[in-house]
Amino acid sequence: MQNSRLPALFGFLVASFSAAAIGGAATATSVGTWYLTLKKPTWNPPGWLFGPVWTLLYFLMAVAAWRAWRKSESIAARQILGLFGGQLALNASWSILFFGLRQPGWAFAEVLVLWAVLVGLLGRFWKADRLAGALWAPYVAWVSFAAMLNGTVWGLNR
């Protein structure tokens, strides 16, 4: 790995973990209070699992996006940057909607948009660099699960 590529990787990591911090701050407002009062399905994961899973996913998404970005031509690379930033905004917005504003219905609608963006990025990443696609796939899988969970929680608590 060339040293000139490391600052770019660092930038992707900072962007990813900045979204994580925004989402985490919104989550902290009600995860220990309001969220505990909600009806949840039996297949709801234990609370301690979310932190480690999301930490790994934010790292993987940064590396995946960085790899796809550096393997793409200039126009495609700019599009990847824009879509990556957009999905980070959607990612953080979900936590704001669900936990900060306590609106599971709005969050469910938003996570469906996020999921569509992630699937689109998966295709672009896979085309640019198969390892980038493979690193992105767990994020798509987790958001697929999270969308089902969000929809179920919303349905149970309407």
ABEGO torsion letter per residue (X at the ends): XBAAAAAAAAAAAAAAAAAAAAAAAAAAAAAABAAAABBBBAABBBAAAAAAAAAAAAAAAAAAAAAAAAABBAAAAAAAAAAAAAAAAAAAAAAAAAAAAGBAAAAAAAAAAAAAAAAAAAAAAAAABAAAAAAAAAAAAAAAAAAAAAAAAAAAAX
